Amino acid sequence: QTTDLTGDAAIENPIHAGKFQLQKIFSDGTSTTATFLVERWHDGQWTDALETADGEYTRYEFTTDGASAYLSEYLEPGTYRITELRTGTGDYKLADPFEITIAAGQITRNIDGTASGVGSDGTSITVTNIKQGSLAIEKTGVFQGEEIEKLAGVTFELYKNTGNADTD
């Protein structure tokens, strides 16, 4: 016997979970890598976010690949907090976590509220970090024969120039 499952007899299988899409970039727009932790708000506290096949929840970390936007695992609808744990070499990580809301059957591409360094380009959540600078200083002394003597044990202090002669 064959049963027709079209029309009024069609079976719907609604999606009960959603995803988010995120990309880590430098301020010049180039992609970079970073590792993030995702936590869900449950029973008044932040908890593990990723549901396993047996209905338990486990820690959810992911690392962006530096080439394309990361598309998350399926997550139950609700509020989630994303914290940047580690960054690629030479860039600063986010100072604060940010929150998103996952809706069933949708891909979240925006954050809740505002967060420094986090926005959206319309296709994914964008985490923008600034590359760390570097400064190489070598203190030298007087000529010793044909070479300049390098001085050991020298301490340097760096100050930010604010344009205020009284405090700089």
Steps between C-alpha positions, in 0.01 A plus 500: 500500500626851413404816689507839329670756728438807285238774520289482819677179605848659477724459802678813619829473679563848643853602599524551877853641502698781340858596420723808496762612252818683611817626339816627671676780310767766545406866465631491140238232414732201472390182676687353793461212745365496855348254745165578664290352781119486463281483812121498530283679755307230684327503840652838593862422417745449212542130425645265238335560164536200273237227535626147446302209351409377849348837600792612718683829444873537445754781463487663158821655366572575137790647305460715191711387205622843387352450154121506527214559743435231762151344497412361843355169607122488553403666828174509692314834475606742773768744613867413459823668610811482282843561653822525303751270672809513277603697194736443213854622535537875516150625578304601807200300619164650591492649848140394567264222388190580295151351483286367216151358475445176311159446337370168368558449129716812459865599473587784739721764336471782758575543869265615775578862586848634435848380586836660431664335198189299403252580223343355189569529130151371419617145434670413831593628842838667458758511778756764411833509679799727471839354419755544776788728421858437591798707594863387486741705710872446529701725728857549385789678661838610381731349241719217631754455228307445176159414656246692703461356848149370582385597846335237719262562789339811353135571590267685263164651585236568236245779526196576290522842340166667573608844386496632856846632592415491873428124505702356208 
